[in-house]
Amino acid sequence: MEKTIKVCDFEQTPNYDSNYNRNCDAEYICECCGKKLNPKTMKQIQMLNTGEWTDERLEVPCENDDRYDADGQGFFYVGPDCYRDIMKRIAESNKTRRTRVITEY
Ligand SMILES: [Zn+2]
C-alpha cells in the first residue's frame, strides 16, 4: 500500500561513541545515545535509507523501488527518553516521504 509517512532526521548524541564503547558488551544499545537498554522499557523505531526516523509502525520494505522516496532499513532499539524525543521531533516535523508499507505477508 502506498503511504505518505512523517519523518525526522536521524541524530546521535555527541557522547554516543564514548557511551557505545563503554557498553559494547551489552545486549541492547540505544541507537541514539549509545546507552545500555533495559529490554523491559526499550522501544523500536523504524529507520529509512534517507537517514531519517519514521513513526510509521508498518514496515517500509527495502526494495530500491524508484517510484518511492525512501526504502526501509528496519527497526532499531532506542531508550524511552530518546524515543520520546524522536516522536516529539517527528510530530513537529513537516517533512514527509512517499513510500510503500507492507500491510500483509
Ligand atoms: Zn538513547
Backbone and ligand atoms as CSV (ligand in chain L), in Angstrom:
chain,resi,resn,atom,element,x,y,z
A,1,MET,N,N,0.840,-1.179,0.000
A,1,MET,CA,C,0.000,0.000,0.000
A,1,MET,C,C,0.887,1.245,0.000
A,2,GLU,N,N,0.562,2.219,-0.831
A,2,GLU,CA,C,1.321,3.471,-0.825
A,2,GLU,C,C,0.877,4.346,0.328
A,3,LYS,N,N,1.847,5.054,0.900
A,3,LYS,CA,C,1.518,5.864,2.061
A,3,LYS,C,C,2.520,7.004,2.209
A,4,THR,N,N,2.043,8.158,2.633
A,4,THR,CA,C,2.935,9.270,2.958
A,4,THR,C,C,3.190,9.240,4.454
A,5,ILE,N,N,4.445,9.115,4.821
A,5,ILE,CA,C,4.788,8.960,6.235
A,5,ILE,C,C,5.604,10.156,6.718
A,6,LYS,N,N,5.481,10.457,7.992
A,6,LYS,CA,C,6.229,11.568,8.578
A,6,LYS,C,C,7.611,11.105,9.027
A,7,VAL,N,N,8.577,11.976,8.885
A,7,VAL,CA,C,9.954,11.617,9.235
A,7,VAL,C,C,10.646,12.772,9.964
A,8,CYS,N,N,11.769,12.450,10.609
A,8,CYS,CA,C,12.700,13.475,11.101
A,8,CYS,C,C,14.102,12.915,10.942
A,9,ASP,N,N,15.091,13.798,10.957
A,9,ASP,CA,C,16.471,13.366,10.751
A,9,ASP,C,C,16.960,12.466,11.875
A,10,PHE,N,N,17.753,11.483,11.504
A,10,PHE,CA,C,18.424,10.634,12.482
A,10,PHE,C,C,19.602,11.406,13.064
A,11,GLU,N,N,19.654,11.488,14.379
A,11,GLU,CA,C,20.760,12.173,15.040
A,11,GLU,C,C,21.288,11.317,16.178
A,12,GLN,N,N,22.603,11.358,16.354
A,12,GLN,CA,C,23.192,10.706,17.523
A,12,GLN,C,C,23.722,11.780,18.460
A,13,THR,N,N,23.670,11.506,19.750
A,13,THR,CA,C,24.161,12.486,20.719
A,13,THR,C,C,25.690,12.575,20.611
A,14,PRO,N,N,26.269,13.710,21.022
A,14,PRO,CA,C,27.729,13.881,20.937
A,14,PRO,C,C,28.491,12.812,21.729
A,15,ASN,N,N,27.862,12.269,22.781
A,15,ASN,CA,C,28.567,11.262,23.596
A,15,ASN,C,C,28.233,9.833,23.174
A,16,TYR,N,N,27.638,9.673,21.984
A,16,TYR,CA,C,27.275,8.323,21.515
A,16,TYR,C,C,28.485,7.392,21.516
A,17,ASP,N,N,29.595,7.831,20.912
A,17,ASP,CA,C,30.759,6.957,20.771
A,17,ASP,C,C,31.335,6.516,22.107
A,18,SER,N,N,31.451,7.473,23.041
A,18,SER,CA,C,32.020,7.096,24.339
A,18,SER,C,C,31.066,6.176,25.096
A,19,ASN,N,N,29.756,6.449,25.012
A,19,ASN,CA,C,28.782,5.554,25.646
A,19,ASN,C,C,28.822,4.169,24.999
A,20,TYR,N,N,28.855,4.160,23.679
A,20,TYR,CA,C,28.852,2.884,22.955
A,20,TYR,C,C,30.078,2.053,23.341
A,21,ASN,N,N,31.233,2.691,23.388
A,21,ASN,CA,C,32.454,1.958,23.721
A,21,ASN,C,C,32.381,1.365,25.125
A,22,ARG,N,N,31.764,2.102,26.030
A,22,ARG,CA,C,31.627,1.628,27.398
A,22,ARG,C,C,30.642,0.458,27.492
A,23,ASN,N,N,29.646,0.442,26.595
A,23,ASN,CA,C,28.563,-0.542,26.697
A,23,ASN,C,C,28.595,-1.618,25.614
A,24,CYS,N,N,29.714,-1.731,24.905
A,24,CYS,CA,C,29.699,-2.573,23.705
A,24,CYS,C,C,29.457,-4.041,24.017
A,25,ASP,N,N,29.560,-4.449,25.297
A,25,ASP,CA,C,29.250,-5.836,25.633
A,25,ASP,C,C,27.775,-6.016,25.994
A,26,ALA,N,N,27.006,-4.926,26.013
A,26,ALA,CA,C,25.585,-5.020,26.374
A,26,ALA,C,C,24.800,-5.676,25.245
A,27,GLU,N,N,23.694,-6.294,25.616
A,27,GLU,CA,C,22.878,-6.979,24.607
A,27,GLU,C,C,22.176,-5.976,23.694
A,28,TYR,N,N,21.654,-4.886,24.297
A,28,TYR,CA,C,20.951,-3.866,23.518
A,28,TYR,C,C,21.506,-2.502,23.858
A,29,ILE,N,N,21.782,-1.728,22.814
A,29,ILE,CA,C,22.336,-0.386,22.984
A,29,ILE,C,C,21.477,0.599,22.207
A,30,CYS,N,N,21.217,1.752,22.825
A,30,CYS,CA,C,20.400,2.766,22.167
A,30,CYS,C,C,21.127,3.304,20.927
A,31,GLU,N,N,20.399,3.334,19.823
A,31,GLU,CA,C,20.957,3.792,18.558
A,31,GLU,C,C,21.253,5.299,18.565
A,32,CYS,N,N,20.643,6.017,19.492
A,32,CYS,CA,C,20.803,7.483,19.527
A,32,CYS,C,C,21.915,7.945,20.450
A,33,CYS,N,N,21.963,7.345,21.664
A,33,CYS,CA,C,22.897,7.868,22.666
A,33,CYS,C,C,23.932,6.831,23.087
A,34,GLY,N,N,23.826,5.582,22.621
A,34,GLY,CA,C,24.819,4.573,22.954
A,34,GLY,C,C,24.692,3.993,24.342
A,35,LYS,N,N,23.612,4.367,25.059
A,35,LYS,CA,C,23.429,3.835,26.407
A,35,LYS,C,C,22.865,2.421,26.356
A,36,LYS,N,N,23.182,1.678,27.415
A,36,LYS,CA,C,22.689,0.319,27.576
A,36,LYS,C,C,21.167,0.362,27.747
A,37,LEU,N,N,20.455,-0.562,27.104
A,37,LEU,CA,C,18.993,-0.538,27.166
A,37,LEU,C,C,18.449,-1.615,28.079
A,38,ASN,N,N,17.361,-1.265,28.727
A,38,ASN,CA,C,16.602,-2.229,29.519
A,38,ASN,C,C,15.538,-2.839,28.597
A,39,PRO,N,N,15.602,-4.170,28.363
A,39,PRO,CA,C,14.642,-4.799,27.440
A,39,PRO,C,C,13.185,-4.553,27.830
A,40,LYS,N,N,12.941,-4.261,29.107
A,40,LYS,CA,C,11.569,-4.037,29.558
A,40,LYS,C,C,11.035,-2.672,29.127
A,41,THR,N,N,11.930,-1.701,28.925
A,41,THR,CA,C,11.456,-0.347,28.608
A,41,THR,C,C,11.879,0.148,27.222
A,42,MET,N,N,12.760,-0.592,26.549
A,42,MET,CA,C,13.238,-0.098,25.260
A,42,MET,C,C,12.138,-0.139,24.211
A,43,LYS,N,N,12.313,0.705,23.188
A,43,LYS,CA,C,11.309,0.838,22.127
A,43,LYS,C,C,11.957,0.538,20.791
A,44,GLN,N,N,11.107,0.210,19.822
A,44,GLN,CA,C,11.596,0.005,18.464
A,44,GLN,C,C,11.110,1.135,17.581
A,45,ILE,N,N,11.980,1.572,16.699
A,45,ILE,CA,C,11.614,2.643,15.785
A,45,ILE,C,C,12.246,2.377,14.419
A,46,GLN,N,N,11.517,2.778,13.394
A,46,GLN,CA,C,11.936,2.412,12.038
A,46,GLN,C,C,12.831,3.476,11.395
A,47,MET,N,N,13.864,2.985,10.723
A,47,MET,CA,C,14.843,3.854,10.040
A,47,MET,C,C,14.656,3.732,8.529
A,48,LEU,N,N,14.869,4.838,7.845
A,48,LEU,CA,C,14.816,4.839,6.382
A,48,LEU,C,C,16.222,5.008,5.807
A,49,ASN,N,N,16.388,4.626,4.539
A,49,ASN,CA,C,17.717,4.742,3.920
A,49,ASN,C,C,18.088,6.192,3.628
A,50,THR,N,N,17.160,7.119,3.878
A,50,THR,CA,C,17.436,8.540,3.723
A,50,THR,C,C,18.065,9.112,4.995
A,51,GLY,N,N,18.337,8.254,5.991
A,51,GLY,CA,C,18.906,8.738,7.248
A,51,GLY,C,C,17.861,9.410,8.106
A,52,GLU,N,N,16.649,8.913,8.066
A,52,GLU,CA,C,15.551,9.506,8.827
A,52,GLU,C,C,14.820,8.440,9.637
A,53,TRP,N,N,14.294,8.884,10.773
A,53,TRP,CA,C,13.376,8.061,11.555
A,53,TRP,C,C,11.963,8.311,11.062
A,54,THR,N,N,11.114,7.282,11.161
A,54,THR,CA,C,9.691,7.493,10.932
A,54,THR,C,C,8.902,6.867,12.071
A,55,ASP,N,N,7.729,7.458,12.348
A,55,ASP,CA,C,6.866,6.862,13.376
A,55,ASP,C,C,5.930,5.815,12.770
A,56,GLU,N,N,6.125,5.520,11.483
A,56,GLU,CA,C,5.289,4.507,10.840
A,56,GLU,C,C,5.560,3.142,11.477
A,57,ARG,N,N,4.490,2.458,11.903
A,57,ARG,CA,C,4.664,1.153,12.549
A,57,ARG,C,C,4.663,0.007,11.535
A,58,LEU,N,N,4.015,0.228,10.372
A,58,LEU,CA,C,4.055,-0.799,9.337
A,58,LEU,C,C,5.424,-0.756,8.662
A,59,GLU,N,N,5.907,-1.910,8.247
A,59,GLU,CA,C,7.252,-1.980,7.694
A,59,GLU,C,C,7.328,-1.345,6.304
A,60,VAL,N,N,8.298,-0.460,6.122
A,60,VAL,CA,C,8.620,0.068,4.795
A,60,VAL,C,C,9.647,-0.898,4.202
A,61,PRO,N,N,9.346,-1.528,3.060
A,61,PRO,CA,C,10.274,-2.542,2.550
A,61,PRO,C,C,11.562,-1.928,2.009
A,62,CYS,N,N,12.613,-2.733,2.019
A,62,CYS,CA,C,13.888,-2.324,1.438
A,62,CYS,C,C,13.958,-2.942,0.056
A,63,GLU,N,N,13.541,-2.223,-0.963
A,63,GLU,CA,C,13.416,-2.844,-2.281
A,63,GLU,C,C,13.963,-1.982,-3.420
A,64,ASN,N,N,14.587,-0.851,-3.095
A,64,ASN,CA,C,15.177,0.010,-4.129
A,64,ASN,C,C,14.213,0.307,-5.263
A,65,ASP,N,N,13.008,0.690,-4.909
A,65,ASP,CA,C,11.992,0.987,-5.910
A,65,ASP,C,C,12.005,2.495,-6.192
A,66,ASP,N,N,12.329,2.857,-7.446
A,66,ASP,CA,C,12.484,4.274,-7.821
A,66,ASP,C,C,11.186,5.078,-7.716
A,67,ARG,N,N,10.063,4.401,-7.637
A,67,ARG,CA,C,8.796,5.132,-7.564
A,67,ARG,C,C,8.596,5.787,-6.204
A,68,TYR,N,N,9.397,5.377,-5.221
A,68,TYR,CA,C,9.190,5.886,-3.873
A,68,TYR,C,C,10.373,6.722,-3.392
A,69,ASP,N,N,10.122,7.546,-2.390
A,69,ASP,CA,C,11.129,8.479,-1.879
A,69,ASP,C,C,12.166,7.803,-0.990
A,70,ALA,N,N,11.797,6.675,-0.388
A,70,ALA,CA,C,12.694,6.085,0.603
A,70,ALA,C,C,12.449,4.588,0.738
A,71,ASP,N,N,13.492,3.885,1.125
A,71,ASP,CA,C,13.415,2.462,1.456
A,71,ASP,C,C,13.522,2.294,2.964
A,72,GLY,N,N,12.999,1.201,3.465
A,72,GLY,CA,C,13.136,0.908,4.880
A,72,GLY,C,C,14.487,0.280,5.177
A,73,GLN,N,N,14.966,0.517,6.391
A,73,GLN,CA,C,16.228,-0.089,6.844
A,73,GLN,C,C,15.984,-0.964,8.062
A,74,GLY,N,N,14.722,-1.147,8.414
A,74,GLY,CA,C,14.416,-1.985,9.556
A,74,GLY,C,C,14.171,-1.173,10.816
A,75,PHE,N,N,13.833,-1.919,11.878
A,75,PHE,CA,C,13.524,-1.290,13.167
A,75,PHE,C,C,14.747,-1.370,14.076
A,76,PHE,N,N,14.999,-0.303,14.819
A,76,PHE,CA,C,16.149,-0.230,15.723
A,76,PHE,C,C,15.657,0.026,17.144
A,77,TYR,N,N,16.476,-0.386,18.098
A,77,TYR,CA,C,16.132,-0.188,19.505
A,77,TYR,C,C,16.642,1.150,20.010
A,78,VAL,N,N,15.782,1.849,20.742
A,78,VAL,CA,C,16.196,3.076,21.431
A,78,VAL,C,C,15.597,3.072,22.836
A,79,GLY,N,N,16.186,3.882,23.702
A,79,GLY,CA,C,15.683,4.002,25.074
A,79,GLY,C,C,14.426,4.860,25.103
A,80,PRO,N,N,13.675,4.782,26.207
A,80,PRO,CA,C,12.409,5.528,26.300
A,80,PRO,C,C,12.576,7.037,26.174
A,81,ASP,N,N,13.680,7.605,26.713
A,81,ASP,CA,C,13.875,9.055,26.619
A,81,ASP,C,C,14.149,9.480,25.176
A,82,CYS,N,N,15.031,8.732,24.508
A,82,CYS,CA,C,15.343,9.056,23.110
A,82,CYS,C,C,14.105,8.846,22.248
A,83,TYR,N,N,13.323,7.814,22.551
A,83,TYR,CA,C,12.096,7.539,21.798
A,83,TYR,C,C,11.134,8.722,21.892
A,84,ARG,N,N,10.965,9.212,23.118
A,84,ARG,CA,C,10.076,10.365,23.317
A,84,ARG,C,C,10.564,11.576,22.524
A,85,ASP,N,N,11.869,11.782,22.560
A,85,ASP,CA,C,12.458,12.910,21.847
A,85,ASP,C,C,12.241,12.782,20.329
A,86,ILE,N,N,12.448,11.579,19.792
A,86,ILE,CA,C,12.259,11.361,18.354
A,86,ILE,C,C,10.790,11.566,17.977
A,87,MET,N,N,9.882,11.016,18.783
A,87,MET,CA,C,8.455,11.147,18.486
A,87,MET,C,C,8.026,12.625,18.513
A,88,LYS,N,N,8.620,13.376,19.434
A,88,LYS,CA,C,8.323,14.812,19.507
A,88,LYS,C,C,8.833,15.514,18.252
A,89,ARG,N,N,10.054,15.148,17.839
A,89,ARG,CA,C,10.623,15.791,16.646
A,89,ARG,C,C,9.815,15.431,15.397
A,90,ILE,N,N,9.326,14.186,15.317
A,90,ILE,CA,C,8.502,13.788,14.167
A,90,ILE,C,C,7.180,14.554,14.185
A,91,ALA,N,N,6.580,14.683,15.369
A,91,ALA,CA,C,5.307,15.392,15.485
A,91,ALA,C,C,5.447,16.851,15.046
A,92,GLU,N,N,6.611,17.449,15.336
A,92,GLU,CA,C,6.833,18.856,14.991
A,92,GLU,C,C,7.352,19.030,13.566
A,93,SER,N,N,7.777,17.933,12.956
A,93,SER,CA,C,8.370,17.973,11.621
A,93,SER,C,C,7.279,18.115,10.559
A,94,ASN,N,N,7.600,18.843,9.487
A,94,ASN,CA,C,6.645,18.851,8.375
A,94,ASN,C,C,7.223,18.118,7.173
A,95,LYS,N,N,8.252,17.312,7.441
A,95,LYS,CA,C,8.909,16.540,6.393
A,95,LYS,C,C,8.200,15.196,6.234
A,96,THR,N,N,7.891,14.840,4.996
A,96,THR,CA,C,7.242,13.552,4.747
A,96,THR,C,C,7.957,12.816,3.613
A,97,ARG,N,N,7.698,11.526,3.522
A,97,ARG,CA,C,8.210,10.689,2.429
A,97,ARG,C,C,7.069,9.848,1.894
A,98,ARG,N,N,7.048,9.748,0.579
A,98,ARG,CA,C,6.076,8.874,-0.071
A,98,ARG,C,C,6.728,7.499,-0.197
A,99,THR,N,N,6.129,6.508,0.435
A,99,THR,CA,C,6.720,5.167,0.414
A,99,THR,C,C,5.646,4.109,0.236
A,100,ARG,N,N,6.095,2.880,0.276
A,100,ARG,CA,C,5.181,1.757,0.301
A,100,ARG,C,C,5.308,1.126,1.684
A,101,VAL,N,N,4.203,0.660,2.255
A,101,VAL,CA,C,4.268,-0.072,3.513
A,101,VAL,C,C,3.663,-1.451,3.305
A,102,ILE,N,N,4.193,-2.395,4.046
A,102,ILE,CA,C,3.715,-3.782,3.943
A,102,ILE,C,C,2.541,-3.950,4.895
A,103,THR,N,N,1.379,-4.266,4.339
A,103,THR,CA,C,0.200,-4.409,5.175
A,103,THR,C,C,-0.140,-5.867,5.423
A,104,GLU,N,N,0.410,-6.756,4.594
A,104,GLU,CA,C,0.195,-8.188,4.859
A,104,GLU,C,C,1.368,-8.990,4.330
A,105,TYR,N,N,1.554,-10.173,4.899
A,105,TYR,CA,C,2.680,-11.017,4.487
A,105,TYR,C,C,2.193,-12.293,3.832
L,1,ZN,ZN,ZN,19.241,6.859,23.789
